[in-house]
Amino acid sequence: MTVGKPGKAPAPKVATRKQEFVNHVVEQMAEFAPVQAKAMFGGHGIYWQGLMFALIAQERLYFKTDDQSVEAFTSRGLGPFTYEAKGDKRHSLRYFEAPTEVMDEPQEMALWCRRAYDCALRQRKKPAAAR
């Protein structure tokens, strides 16, 4: 039972532009895997099988990189995710902006997701017993 004015249904939730972008990215990634978007620090982390391999910030998609994969991004002029920390200092993470075509081409999205997920696998920390 909902409480409110008689005869009035509660207002439906309206997806924000930010949430619509997140939903679109998740849908585009479906050919790669059934990923999950988790809210974090004003953006979203994109996860599959417990590993974060992409992030969304300010309606932009970024993929995880390492020494083996970063050239695919830099050779196309794609830049890293950066943020401003205390003291107006800029920091960057090893996440680089996704090429624009991934937003409309699921096969391209799957290729770039695989590259980023493979990077996350390489960087995953092993349990102490396995070291």
DSSP file (Angstrom, degrees, kcal/mol; ACC not computed):
  #  RESIDUE AA STRUCTURE BP1 BP2  ACC     N-H-->O    O-->H-N    N-H-->O    O-->H-N    TCO  KAPPA ALPHA  PHI   PSI    X-CA   Y-CA   Z-CA
    1    1 A M              0   0    0      0, 0.0     2,-0.3     0, 0.0     0, 0.0   0.000 360.0 360.0 360.0 130.6    0.0    0.0    0.0
    2    2 A T        -     0   0    0      8,-0.0     2,-0.5     2,-0.0     0, 0.0  -0.757 360.0-136.2 -99.7 147.2    1.4    3.4   -0.9
    3    3 A V        +     0   0    0     -2,-0.3     2,-0.3     3,-0.0     0, 0.0  -0.850  55.7  87.6-101.5 134.9    0.7    6.5    1.1
    4    4 A G  S    S-     0   0    0     -2,-0.5     3,-0.1     6,-0.0     5,-0.0  -0.975  80.4 -24.9 167.9-165.4   -0.1    9.7   -0.8
    5    5 A K  S >  S-     0   0    0     -2,-0.3     3,-1.8     1,-0.1     0, 0.0  -0.501  74.6-100.3 -72.2 138.3   -3.1   11.6   -2.1
    6    6 A P  T 3  S+     0   0    0      0, 0.0    -1,-0.1     0, 0.0     3,-0.1  -0.306 105.8  17.0 -59.1 139.2   -6.1    9.4   -3.0
    7    7 A G  T 3  S+     0   0    0      1,-0.2     2,-0.5    -3,-0.1    -2,-0.1   0.422 100.7 109.1  81.3  -2.3   -6.4    8.6   -6.7
    8    8 A K    <   -     0   0    0     -3,-1.8    -1,-0.2     3,-0.0     3,-0.1  -0.931  58.5-146.2-112.6 125.4   -2.8    9.5   -7.5
    9    9 A A        -     0   0    0     -2,-0.5    -4,-0.1     1,-0.1    -5,-0.0  -0.559  36.5 -92.8 -80.7 150.7   -0.2    6.9   -8.3
   10   10 A P        -     0   0    0      0, 0.0    -1,-0.1     0, 0.0     3,-0.1  -0.328  50.9 -95.8 -61.2 147.1    3.4    7.5   -7.2
   11   11 A A        -     0   0    0      1,-0.1     2,-0.1    -3,-0.1     3,-0.1  -0.417  43.4-113.4 -64.8 134.9    5.5    9.3   -9.9
   12   12 A P        -     0   0    0      0, 0.0     2,-0.3     0, 0.0    -1,-0.1  -0.380  33.7-102.3 -69.0 149.2    7.5    6.8  -11.9
   13   13 A K        -     0   0    0     -3,-0.1     2,-0.5    -2,-0.1     0, 0.0  -0.545  34.6-147.8 -71.5 133.3   11.2    6.9  -11.5
   14   14 A V        -     0   0    0     -2,-0.3     2,-0.2    -3,-0.1    -1,-0.0  -0.901  15.2-123.1-106.3 127.1   12.8    8.6  -14.5
   15   15 A A        -     0   0    0     -2,-0.5     2,-0.1     1,-0.1     0, 0.0  -0.467  27.1-129.1 -68.1 134.3   16.3    7.5  -15.5
   16   16 A T     >  -     0   0    0     -2,-0.2     4,-2.7     1,-0.1     5,-0.2  -0.357  23.3-107.6 -76.5 164.0   18.8   10.3  -15.5
   17   17 A R  H  > S+     0   0    0      1,-0.2     4,-2.0     2,-0.2     5,-0.1   0.895 122.7  53.4 -57.9 -40.0   21.0   11.0  -18.5
   18   18 A K  H  > S+     0   0    0      2,-0.2     4,-2.0     1,-0.2    -1,-0.2   0.926 110.5  45.6 -61.3 -46.0   23.9    9.5  -16.6
   19   19 A Q  H  > S+     0   0    0      1,-0.2     4,-2.8     2,-0.2    -2,-0.2   0.868 109.3  55.7 -67.9 -36.1   22.0    6.3  -15.8
   20   20 A E  H  X S+     0   0    0     -4,-2.7     4,-2.2     2,-0.2    -1,-0.2   0.894 107.6  49.7 -61.6 -39.3   20.8    6.0  -19.4
   21   21 A F  H  X S+     0   0    0     -4,-2.0     4,-2.4     2,-0.2    -2,-0.2   0.931 111.1  48.8 -64.6 -45.0   24.5    6.2  -20.5
   22   22 A V  H  X S+     0   0    0     -4,-2.0     4,-2.5     1,-0.2    -2,-0.2   0.930 111.6  49.8 -59.7 -46.2   25.4    3.4  -18.0
   23   23 A N  H  X S+     0   0    0     -4,-2.8     4,-2.3     1,-0.2    -1,-0.2   0.898 109.9  51.1 -60.1 -41.1   22.5    1.3  -19.2
   24   24 A H  H  X S+     0   0    0     -4,-2.2     4,-2.6     2,-0.2    -1,-0.2   0.920 109.9  49.4 -63.2 -44.2   23.6    1.8  -22.8
   25   25 A V  H  X S+     0   0    0     -4,-2.4     4,-1.8     2,-0.2    -2,-0.2   0.935 111.1  49.2 -60.5 -46.7   27.2    0.7  -22.1
   26   26 A V  H  < S+     0   0    0     -4,-2.5     4,-0.4     1,-0.2     9,-0.3   0.908 112.2  48.8 -60.7 -42.3   26.0   -2.4  -20.2
   27   27 A E  H >< S+     0   0    0     -4,-2.3     3,-1.3     1,-0.2     4,-0.3   0.914 109.9  51.2 -63.0 -43.1   23.7   -3.3  -23.1
   28   28 A Q  H >< S+     0   0    0     -4,-2.6     3,-0.6     1,-0.3    -1,-0.2   0.811 107.5  54.3 -64.5 -29.3   26.5   -2.8  -25.7
   29   29 A M  G >X S+     0   0    0     -4,-1.8     4,-2.4     1,-0.2     3,-1.3   0.518  79.5  96.3 -82.2  -5.3   28.8   -5.1  -23.6
   30   30 A A  G <4 S+     0   0    0     -3,-1.3    -1,-0.2    -4,-0.4    -2,-0.1   0.808  77.3  58.8 -58.7 -31.7   26.3   -7.9  -23.6
   31   31 A E  G <4 S+     0   0    0     -3,-0.6    -1,-0.3    -4,-0.3    -2,-0.1   0.819 111.8  42.2 -67.6 -28.5   28.0   -9.6  -26.6
   32   32 A F  T <4 S-     0   0    0     -3,-1.3    -2,-0.2     1,-0.3    -1,-0.2   0.948 132.4 -50.1 -76.9 -55.1   31.2   -9.7  -24.5
   33   33 A A     <  -     0   0    0     -4,-2.4     2,-1.8     2,-0.0    -1,-0.3  -0.971  58.4 -81.2-173.1 164.1   29.5  -10.8  -21.2
   34   34 A P        -     0   0    0      0, 0.0    -4,-0.1     0, 0.0    -7,-0.1  -0.595  62.8-173.3 -79.5  82.5   26.7  -10.1  -18.7
   35   35 A V        -     0   0    0     -2,-1.8     2,-0.4    -9,-0.3    13,-0.2  -0.224  16.7-136.4 -78.2 165.6   28.6   -7.3  -17.0
   36   36 A Q  E     -A   47   0A   0     11,-2.4    11,-3.0     2,-0.0     2,-0.5  -0.979   4.6-148.7-124.4 137.0   27.6   -5.4  -13.9
   37   37 A A  E     -A   46   0A   0     -2,-0.4     2,-0.5     9,-0.2     9,-0.2  -0.922  16.3-170.4-103.9 124.5   27.9   -1.6  -13.3
   38   38 A K  E     -A   45   0A   0      7,-2.7     7,-3.0    -2,-0.5     5,-0.1  -0.965  24.9-117.7-119.4 129.0   28.5   -0.6   -9.7
   39   39 A A  E     +A   44   0A   0     -2,-0.5     2,-0.3     5,-0.2     5,-0.3  -0.359  43.7 160.3 -63.7 137.7   28.2    3.0   -8.5
   40   40 A M  E >   -A   43   0A   0      3,-2.4     3,-3.0    -2,-0.1    -2,-0.0  -0.909  58.7 -14.5-160.6 132.1   31.5    4.4   -7.2
   41   41 A F  T 3  S-     0   0    0      1,-0.3     3,-0.1    -2,-0.3    -2,-0.0   0.794 126.5 -49.2  47.2  41.2   32.9    7.9   -6.6
   42   42 A G  T 3  S+     0   0    0      1,-0.3    16,-0.3    15,-0.1    -1,-0.3   0.429 133.3  61.4  81.6  -2.3   30.3    9.6   -8.7
   43   43 A G  E <  S-A   40   0A   0     -3,-3.0    -3,-2.4    14,-0.1     2,-0.3  -0.391  84.7 -99.4-128.2-152.5   30.8    7.2  -11.6
   44   44 A H  E     -AB  39  56A   0     12,-2.3    12,-2.9    -5,-0.3     2,-0.4  -1.000  14.0-142.3-141.6 139.5   30.5    3.5  -12.2
   45   45 A G  E     -AB  38  55A   0     -7,-3.0    -7,-2.7    -2,-0.3     2,-0.5  -0.819  19.7-140.6 -93.1 141.9   32.9    0.5  -12.2
   46   46 A I  E     -AB  37  54A   0      8,-3.1     7,-2.3    -2,-0.4     8,-1.2  -0.925  26.8-175.6-107.7 123.9   32.2   -2.1  -14.8
   47   47 A Y  E     -AB  36  52A   0    -11,-3.0   -11,-2.4    -2,-0.5     2,-0.3  -0.868  20.7-179.5-122.9 148.4   32.8   -5.7  -13.6
   48   48 A W  E >  S- B   0  51A   0      3,-1.9     3,-1.9    -2,-0.3   -13,-0.1  -0.953  81.0  -7.8-142.9 132.2   32.7   -9.2  -14.9
   49   49 A Q  T 3  S-     0   0    0     -2,-0.3     3,-0.1     1,-0.3   -14,-0.0   0.854 130.7 -54.7  50.5  41.1   33.4  -12.2  -12.7
   50   50 A G  T 3  S+     0   0    0      1,-0.2     2,-0.5     0, 0.0    -1,-0.3   0.416 113.7 112.5  81.3  -1.5   34.4  -10.0   -9.8
   51   51 A L  E <   -B   48   0A   0     -3,-1.9    -3,-1.9    73,-0.0     2,-0.5  -0.901  61.8-137.3-110.0 131.3   37.1   -8.0  -11.8
   52   52 A M  E     +B   47   0A   0     -2,-0.5    -5,-0.2    -5,-0.2     3,-0.1  -0.736  33.8 159.2 -82.6 124.8   36.7   -4.3  -12.7
   53   53 A F  E     +     0   0A   0     -7,-2.3    11,-2.6    -2,-0.5     2,-0.3   0.418  60.5  24.2-125.8  -3.9   37.9   -3.8  -16.2
   54   54 A A  E     -BC  46  63A   0     -8,-1.2    -8,-3.1     9,-0.2     2,-0.3  -0.978  59.6-156.4-153.8 162.5   36.3   -0.5  -17.2
   55   55 A L  E     -BC  45  62A   0      7,-2.4     7,-2.8    -2,-0.3     2,-0.5  -0.988   8.9-145.2-142.9 155.0   34.9    2.6  -15.6
   56   56 A I  E     +BC  44  61A   0    -12,-2.9   -12,-2.3    -2,-0.3     2,-0.4  -0.984  24.9 165.3-119.9 127.0   32.4    5.3  -16.5
   57   57 A A  E >   - C   0  60A   0      3,-2.1     3,-0.8    -2,-0.5   -14,-0.1  -0.990  68.3  -6.1-142.7 133.2   33.0    8.9  -15.4
   58   58 A Q  T 3  S-     0   0    0     -2,-0.4     3,-0.1   -16,-0.3    -1,-0.1   0.883 129.0 -55.7  49.9  45.9   31.3   12.0  -16.6
   59   59 A E  T 3  S+     0   0    0      1,-0.2     2,-0.4   -41,-0.1    -1,-0.3   0.837 113.9 116.0  56.1  38.8   29.4   10.0  -19.3
   60   60 A R  E <   -C   57   0A   0     -3,-0.8    -3,-2.1     2,-0.0     2,-0.4  -0.990  59.0-135.3-132.6 144.4   32.6    8.6  -20.8
   61   61 A L  E     -C   56   0A   0     -2,-0.4    37,-2.7    -5,-0.2     2,-0.4  -0.832  20.7-173.7-101.4 135.2   33.8    5.0  -20.9
   62   62 A Y  E     -CD  55  97A   0     -7,-2.8    -7,-2.4    -2,-0.4     2,-0.4  -0.980  10.9-147.1-128.5 141.1   37.3    4.0  -20.0
   63   63 A F  E     -CD  54  96A   0     33,-3.2    33,-2.8    -2,-0.4    -9,-0.2  -0.851  26.1-106.2-108.7 145.3   39.0    0.6  -20.3
   64   64 A K  E     - D   0  95A   0    -11,-2.6     2,-0.3    -2,-0.4    31,-0.3  -0.398  43.7-174.0 -64.1 139.5   41.7   -0.8  -18.0
   65   65 A T        +     0   0    0     29,-3.2     2,-0.3    54,-0.1    29,-0.1  -0.878  15.7 176.4-132.2 165.3   45.2   -0.8  -19.6
   66   66 A D    >>  -     0   0    0     -2,-0.3     4,-2.5    56,-0.0     3,-0.9  -0.844  56.9 -71.9-149.3-172.0   48.7   -2.1  -18.9
   67   67 A D  T 34 S+     0   0    0     -2,-0.3     4,-0.3     1,-0.3    -2,-0.0   0.817 130.2  51.9 -59.7 -30.7   52.0   -2.2  -20.7
   68   68 A Q  T 34 S+     0   0    0      1,-0.1    -1,-0.3     2,-0.1     4,-0.1   0.762 122.2  27.1 -76.1 -25.3   50.7   -4.8  -23.1
   69   69 A S  T X> S+     0   0    0     -3,-0.9     3,-1.2     2,-0.1     4,-0.5   0.628  93.3  87.1-114.6 -15.8   47.6   -3.0  -24.1
   70   70 A V  H >X S+     0   0    0     -4,-2.5     4,-2.6     1,-0.3     3,-1.2   0.803  80.8  66.1 -62.7 -30.3   48.1    0.8  -23.7
   71   71 A E  H 3> S+     0   0    0     -4,-0.3     4,-2.5     1,-0.3    -1,-0.3   0.848  91.9  62.4 -60.3 -34.7   49.6    1.1  -27.2
   72   72 A A  H <4 S+     0   0    0     -3,-1.2    -1,-0.3     1,-0.2    -2,-0.2   0.795 113.0  37.3 -60.9 -27.0   46.2    0.3  -28.7
   73   73 A F  H X<>S+     0   0    0     -3,-1.2     5,-2.3    -4,-0.5     3,-1.2   0.899 116.9  47.1 -89.3 -50.9   44.8    3.4  -27.1
   74   74 A T  H ><5S+     0   0    0     -4,-2.6     3,-1.6     1,-0.3    -2,-0.2   0.845 105.1  60.7 -65.2 -33.1   47.7    5.8  -27.4
   75   75 A S  T 3<5S+     0   0    0     -4,-2.5    -1,-0.3     1,-0.3    -2,-0.1   0.727 107.7  46.9 -66.0 -19.5   48.2    5.0  -31.1
   76   76 A R  T < 5S-     0   0    0     -3,-1.2    -1,-0.3    -5,-0.2    -2,-0.2   0.330 120.3-109.3-100.9   4.7   44.6    6.2  -31.6
   77   77 A G  T < 5 +     0   0    0     -3,-1.6     2,-0.4     1,-0.3    -3,-0.2   0.698  65.6 153.0  76.3  19.0   45.1    9.4  -29.6
   78   78 A L      < -     0   0    0     -5,-2.3    -1,-0.3    -6,-0.1    -2,-0.1  -0.694  32.3-144.2 -85.3 131.9   42.9    8.1  -26.8
   79   79 A G        -     0   0    0     -2,-0.4    18,-3.0     1,-0.1     2,-0.1  -0.452  13.5 -99.1 -98.5 167.7   43.8    9.7  -23.4
   80   80 A P  E     -E   96   0A   0      0, 0.0     2,-0.4     0, 0.0    16,-0.3  -0.362  40.0 -97.6 -79.8 159.9   43.8    8.4  -19.8
   81   81 A F  E     -     0   0A   0     14,-3.0    12,-2.1    12,-0.4     2,-0.3  -0.644  49.7-175.1 -71.5 128.6   41.2    8.9  -17.2
   82   82 A T  E     -E   92   0A   0     -2,-0.4     2,-0.3    10,-0.2    10,-0.2  -0.920  10.5-177.1-127.1 155.4   42.3   11.8  -15.0
   83   83 A Y  E     -E   91   0A   0      8,-2.4     8,-2.9    -2,-0.3     2,-0.5  -0.971  27.6-113.3-146.5 160.4   40.9   13.4  -11.9
   84   84 A E  E     -E   90   0A   0     -2,-0.3     6,-0.2     6,-0.2     2,-0.2  -0.841  32.1-169.5-100.2 128.8   41.7   16.3   -9.7
   85   85 A A  E >>  -E   89   0A   0      4,-3.2     3,-1.0    -2,-0.5     4,-0.7  -0.437  43.6 -52.6-104.4-178.2   42.9   15.6   -6.2
   86   86 A K  G >4 S+     0   0    0      1,-0.2     3,-0.5     2,-0.2    -1,-0.2  -0.227 125.4  31.7 -53.9 142.2   43.4   17.9   -3.2
   87   87 A G  G 34 S-     0   0    0      1,-0.2    -1,-0.2    -3,-0.1     3,-0.1   0.683 126.3 -81.1  81.7  17.7   45.6   20.8   -4.0
   88   88 A D  G <4 S+     0   0    0     -3,-1.0     2,-0.5     1,-0.2    -1,-0.2   0.774  84.3 152.3  59.5  28.0   44.5   21.0   -7.6
   89   89 A K  E <<  - E   0  85A   0     -4,-0.7    -4,-3.2    -3,-0.5     2,-0.3  -0.781  39.7-135.8 -92.7 131.4   46.8   18.2   -8.5
   90   90 A R  E     - E   0  84A   0     -2,-0.5     2,-0.3    -6,-0.2    -6,-0.2  -0.680  22.7-175.1 -88.0 137.8   45.9   16.1  -11.6
   91   91 A H  E     - E   0  83A   0     -8,-2.9    -8,-2.4    -2,-0.3     2,-0.3  -0.932   7.7-155.2-126.8 152.5   46.2   12.3  -11.3
   92   92 A S  E     - E   0  82A   0     -2,-0.3     2,-0.2   -10,-0.2   -10,-0.2  -0.948   2.8-151.5-128.1 153.5   45.7    9.7  -14.0
   93   93 A L  E     -     0   0A   0    -12,-2.1     2,-1.3    -2,-0.3   -12,-0.4  -0.701  37.7 -97.9-113.3 168.6   44.8    6.0  -13.7
   94   94 A R  E    S+     0   0A   0     -2,-0.2   -29,-3.2   -14,-0.1     2,-0.4  -0.218  91.0 106.9 -83.7  47.1   45.6    3.2  -16.1
   95   95 A Y  E     -D   64   0A   0     -2,-1.3   -14,-3.0   -31,-0.3     2,-0.3  -0.997  53.8-162.7-122.5 128.3   42.2    3.5  -17.7
   96   96 A F  E     -DE  63  80A   0    -33,-2.8   -33,-3.2    -2,-0.4   -17,-0.1  -0.860  29.0 -92.0-116.7 149.8   42.0    5.0  -21.2
   97   97 A E  E     -D   62   0A   0    -18,-3.0   -35,-0.3    -2,-0.3   -19,-0.1  -0.237  43.4-116.0 -59.9 141.1   39.1    6.4  -23.1
   98   98 A A        -     0   0    0    -37,-2.7   -37,-0.1     1,-0.1    -1,-0.1  -0.460  32.4-100.6 -75.5 147.2   37.2    4.0  -25.3
   99   99 A P    >   -     0   0    0      0, 0.0     3,-1.4     0, 0.0     4,-0.3  -0.398  32.7-119.1 -63.4 147.8   37.1    4.5  -29.0
  100  100 A T  G >  S+     0   0    0      1,-0.3     3,-1.6     2,-0.2     4,-0.3   0.823 106.3  67.3 -61.5 -33.0   33.8    6.1  -30.2
  101  101 A E  G >> S+     0   0    0      1,-0.3     4,-1.3     2,-0.2     3,-1.2   0.723  85.0  71.3 -65.4 -19.4   32.8    3.2  -32.4
  102  102 A V  G <4 S+     0   0    0     -3,-1.4    -1,-0.3     1,-0.2     7,-0.2   0.768  87.6  65.4 -67.0 -22.1   32.3    0.8  -29.4
  103  103 A M  G <4 S+     0   0    0     -3,-1.6    -1,-0.2    -4,-0.3    -2,-0.2   0.719 116.6  24.1 -72.8 -19.7   29.2    2.7  -28.4
  104  104 A D  T <4 S+     0   0    0     -3,-1.2    -1,-0.2    -4,-0.3    -2,-0.2   0.440 114.6  65.5-123.2  -3.5   27.4    1.7  -31.6
  105  105 A E    >X  -     0   0    0     -4,-1.3     4,-2.4     1,-0.1     3,-0.5  -0.876  57.2-166.9-127.3  99.0   29.1   -1.6  -32.6
  106  106 A P  H 3> S+     0   0    0      0, 0.0     4,-2.5     0, 0.0     5,-0.1   0.815  89.5  55.7 -56.2 -33.7   28.7   -4.5  -30.2
  107  107 A Q  H 3> S+     0   0    0      2,-0.2     4,-1.8     1,-0.2     5,-0.1   0.911 109.9  45.7 -66.8 -40.2   31.4   -6.5  -31.9
  108  108 A E  H <> S+     0   0    0     -3,-0.5     4,-2.3     2,-0.2     5,-0.2   0.912 111.5  52.8 -66.0 -42.0   33.9   -3.7  -31.5
  109  109 A M  H  X S+     0   0    0     -4,-2.4     4,-2.7    -7,-0.2    -2,-0.2   0.922 107.7  51.8 -58.8 -43.8   32.8   -3.3  -27.9
  110  110 A A  H  X S+     0   0    0     -4,-2.5     4,-2.4     1,-0.2    -1,-0.2   0.893 108.9  50.7 -61.3 -40.6   33.4   -7.0  -27.3
  111  111 A L  H  X S+     0   0    0     -4,-1.8     4,-1.9     2,-0.2    -1,-0.2   0.928 114.0  43.1 -62.8 -45.9   36.9   -6.8  -28.7
  112  112 A W  H  X S+     0   0    0     -4,-2.3     4,-2.2     2,-0.2    -2,-0.2   0.862 112.6  53.3 -71.4 -35.0   37.9   -3.8  -26.5
  113  113 A C  H  X S+     0   0    0     -4,-2.7     4,-3.2    -5,-0.2     5,-0.2   0.927 108.1  51.0 -62.1 -44.4   36.2   -5.4  -23.4
  114  114 A R  H  X S+     0   0    0     -4,-2.4     4,-2.7     1,-0.2     5,-0.2   0.913 109.4  50.6 -59.9 -43.3   38.2   -8.6  -23.9
  115  115 A R  H  X S+     0   0    0     -4,-1.9     4,-1.5     1,-0.2    -1,-0.2   0.926 115.0  42.9 -60.0 -45.3   41.4   -6.5  -24.1
  116  116 A A  H  X S+     0   0    0     -4,-2.2     4,-2.2     2,-0.2    -2,-0.2   0.889 113.9  50.3 -70.7 -39.4   40.6   -4.7  -20.9
  117  117 A Y  H  X S+     0   0    0     -4,-3.2     4,-2.4     2,-0.2    -2,-0.2   0.905 108.0  53.1 -66.3 -40.4   39.4   -7.8  -19.1
  118  118 A D  H  X S+     0   0    0     -4,-2.7     4,-2.1    -5,-0.2    -1,-0.2   0.883 108.3  51.8 -60.6 -37.3   42.6   -9.7  -20.1
  119  119 A C  H  X S+     0   0    0     -4,-1.5     4,-2.0     2,-0.2    -2,-0.2   0.929 108.0  50.7 -62.5 -46.0   44.5   -6.8  -18.6
  120  120 A A  H  X S+     0   0    0     -4,-2.2     4,-1.0     1,-0.2    -2,-0.2   0.877 109.0  52.3 -60.6 -37.6   42.5   -7.1  -15.3
  121  121 A L  H >< S+     0   0    0     -4,-2.4     3,-0.5     1,-0.2    -1,-0.2   0.918 109.2  49.2 -63.6 -43.0   43.3  -10.8  -15.3
  122  122 A R  H 3< S+     0   0    0     -4,-2.1    -2,-0.2     1,-0.2    -1,-0.2   0.858 115.8  43.4 -63.7 -34.3   47.0  -10.1  -15.6
  123  123 A Q  H 3< S+     0   0    0     -4,-2.0    -1,-0.2    -5,-0.1    -2,-0.2   0.539  84.1 121.5 -90.9  -7.1   46.9   -7.6  -12.8
  124  124 A R    <<  -     0   0    0     -4,-1.0     2,-0.3    -3,-0.5    -3,-0.0  -0.284  67.5-117.3 -60.3 138.7   44.7   -9.6  -10.4
  125  125 A K        -     0   0    0      1,-0.0    -1,-0.1     0, 0.0    -2,-0.1  -0.599  24.4-132.7 -79.6 135.6   46.4  -10.2   -7.1
  126  126 A K        -     0   0    0     -2,-0.3     5,-0.1     1,-0.1    -1,-0.0  -0.611  31.1 -95.1 -85.4 147.2   47.0  -13.8   -6.3
  127  127 A P    >>  -     0   0    0      0, 0.0     3,-1.4     0, 0.0     4,-0.6  -0.249  35.9-112.4 -57.8 150.3   46.1  -15.1   -2.8
  128  128 A A  G >4 S+     0   0    0      1,-0.3     3,-1.0     2,-0.2    -2,-0.1   0.833 116.2  58.3 -55.3 -36.8   48.9  -15.1   -0.3
  129  129 A A  G 34 S+     0   0    0      1,-0.2    -1,-0.3     2,-0.1    -3,-0.0   0.771 103.3  53.6 -66.2 -25.4   49.0  -19.0   -0.2
  130  130 A A  G <4        0   0    0     -3,-1.4    -1,-0.2     1,-0.2    -2,-0.2   0.576 360.0 360.0 -87.2  -9.0   49.7  -19.1   -4.0
  131  131 A R    <<        0   0    0     -3,-1.0    -1,-0.2    -4,-0.6    -2,-0.1   0.484 360.0 360.0 -75.7 360.0   52.7  -16.7   -3.9
